[in-house]
């Protein structure tokens, strides 16, 4: 695994811009979720894995959601 090191400035509201070279390398897109980890004095920003999506071919109703929650609680 190649190590790429870039310096960036912390701006107003403590924002940082991830350099394009790094964004492109890991295919980071606007809207992706990243994890921010503090390890001693080191801050690690890493791309979060995609969450699986369930496609039912229709919109979920409130009743559908309540049933799934109930099944999950019964499994505890």
N, C-alpha and C positions, 0 to 999 in steps of 0.2 A: 504494500500500500504506500503510495506516494504521499509525502508530507508537503503541504503547501502552507507557507507562513506569510501573512499579510498584516500590516498595521492599519487600524482604523481608529477614527476619532469618536469619542462618546459625545453626542450632541444634546441639545435641549431635551428634557424629559428622559434622559439616559438612553437615547436611541443609538443603535449602531447599524451601519450598512454592511451587509455581507458582500465582499467583493465579487464581481461577476465571474472571475476565474474559478472561485470556489463554488458559487451558485451553479454554474454550468457543469462543473465536475460531478456534483451529486444530483443534478437535475432538480434543483430547488425552484419551485414556482411560487408566485404570489398566491397566498391563501393556504399554502402548506403549513402544517403544524411543526414546530421545532421544540425540542426539550432544552432547557437551560439548567445545567448542573454546576453546583459549586463544589469543588474538590480542593480543600485547603485554600490556597491563594489563586487557584486556577479556575477560570470560568470555561465550561465546555458547552458549546451550542451544537446540537446534532439533530438531524432530520428525524422526525418521528415516523415509525412505520405506519403505512396506510391501514386504516381500520377496514375490515371486510364490510361490504355492503350487501344487504339482502334485497333482492328485487322480487316483489310479489306480483308485479304486473298491475297493481292497483295502489291507491293511496290507503294508508293505514287509518283506521277509525280509532276513536278514543277507546272503544270497547276492545279492539284488537290489542292495543297497548296495555290496557288493564289486565287482560287475560295472560299476556306474556309475563307481566310483573307478578301476578298471582302464582303462575307456574314456577317462577324463579324462587319465590318465597317458600313454596311447598318443598322445594329441593334442599332447603337449608336444614 
